[in-house]
Amino acid sequence: MKSVRFHAARDVRVDSVAAPPDRPAPGQVLVRNRFCGICGTDLHEYVAGPIFIPREPHPYTGASGPQILGHEFGGTVVAVGDGVTIVKPGDRVSIQPLIAPRDDHFGRRGLYQLSDQLGLVGLSWAWGGMAEYSVLNDYNVFRMPDAVSDEQSALIEPAAVAVYAIDRSGLRAGESALITGAGPIGALTMLAARAAGASKIFISDTNDNRLRMMRDILPDCITINPGTENLVEAVRDRTEGQVGADVALECVGHGGALADCVNAVRRQGTVVQVGLHVKPATVDGFAITFKDIDLRGSWTYPTQSWPRVASMVEAGIFPVEKVVTKRIALDDVVSQGFEALLDPAASQLKILIDI
């Protein structure tokens, strides 16, 4: 079968590999993949990896390279192993890609995403979404409502990141939110903030093309380019009492954006760090104390998020499909996928691979 495999930095290939067996092992599910998104993490691996892809066999999953990529995907169940009762052949599913022990300190508390032995489908598991088929554990597979499309199913994973970030912010209906970074996660966080009842949403980026895309997705969002205007003043001027945003979410992984969040949030507001920083960031500890603000991290999502996010999509309050700007074939993943998303002009936002 065809698969997209990471071999080394700037060395991602469409390879032919053996298809998985028709009969999955006990507790596992065989899925025919349908759509798979290209994530920012995939781009980081492509440019500078291996980062999350293990150089040696993963301590829990045993996976090592070459690695089939893709952790944002869905498909149709082909077969199930013994003991699997939650899905059956023919079910349309979305994949929750976190793999972790069920019986360690965090697993016993249902906090699988915090495990020291965490693995991830498409990064540290033998299978991934950028292939014709994949094999998953039964707890990785969630049946989708009929009203949720195949494309939407592939977007549940990044949407869950956004919903959890909003949960971490404590945003309440009627409050204002600042989001720094107009990439796919920033765009989905913007939509999640609106679904949570945010009355005023600011989103910042230094790329005007990306800001235009944000206005196309949510016409009443307030876009700010911090390279050409004072972000803090722009936010304060548009909030009640000129005090700043109620919550701020940093979705790009940049020290300057984190500083903007700290400076633009109101006193006793909340700043959530969502983006992954590639190098240490300097934080103004005095401002955090003086403004009495909360600074919180947001790491992936609770693995139980899938039914909730799917329900939001089904109800139409979380139109995740709006972030998709292009669909490509598996054979074109490097030239029309990875390289297109790395274009400084940012002509694309979210690209889905049509398996």
C-alpha positions, 0 to 999 in steps of 0.5 A: 500500500502507499504511505508517506514516510519520514526518513530524515529532515527534508526526506519524506517519501511516498513509499510502498509498504506491506498492508496490515493483516486483514485480521487485527490483533485482539483489542485492535481495529483496522481502518481504511483511511479517508482524509488526513490533515498536515499538522504543524508538528508534521512540518517541524519534523519535515524541516528539522526532525526527528523531533517527536519521532523516536531515534530508538524504539519508543519505550512504550509502542516500540515504534522507530523510523522510517515513520508513517506520518499523519495523526489528524485523520479518519476513515472507515472500519474494515475489521476488528480484533477479538474483544472490540465492541465499540465499533464494527466494520463499516463504521465511519470513525475519527482517530484519537491518536494518543497512545499511553499506558492504562495503568501508570500514575496518569493512566489510572486517573484518565489523564493519558495525555500526561503519561511519561510514556506517551506515544502518538499515531503518526509519530511514534506508532507503527501506523499513521494517517498518511497511508491507505490503511492503519491499525489502531487500538480500540480506544483510539477509534471513535464512531462519528455521527452521520451528519459529520462528514469525512473531512470534518472527521479528520479535523476533530483532532486539531479541533480538540486541541482548540477546545481544550485551550479554551477550556483552560482559559476559563472563557465565559460567554460574553467575554473577549479573547485575544488569539496570537497566531493565525495558523490552523490552530489559531483559526480553530481556537478562534472558532472554539472561542465563538462556540464558547460564547466569546462576544469579541475575538481579536486575532493577531499575526504578522502575515496579512494574507493569513489575517484575511483568511481569518476574516473569511472564516469569521467576518466579525473577528478583529485582526491585528498585525503587530508589525504595523500597529500596537497590539496592546493599544488596539486590544485595549481600545476595543474592550470595556474600560480599556482594560484588555482582553479577558483571556489570551491564547498564544497559538504560534509558539513565539516569545514575542507573541507570549509577551503580547498576551501578557501585556494585552490581557486584563488584570486577573485575566488568563493567558494560555500557552498553546503553541510549542516553543522551539526555544526558551521564551522570556516571561515578564514575571513582574507583569504576571504578579502586578496584574494578578494574572494566571499563566497556564499551559495547554497540552493536547487534550483529554482523550475523552474529548472526541464525542464532545467535539463531534457533537459541536461540529454536528450541531453546526456551532463549530464549523471546522471545515472552514479552515480547509483551503486545499485538498491534495492526493497522497502522491503530491504530499511533499510538493503541494503539501509540505512545501506549500505550507512552508511558503512564506506568503502563506497562501494555504491554511489547512491542507487535507490529503485525500487518501 
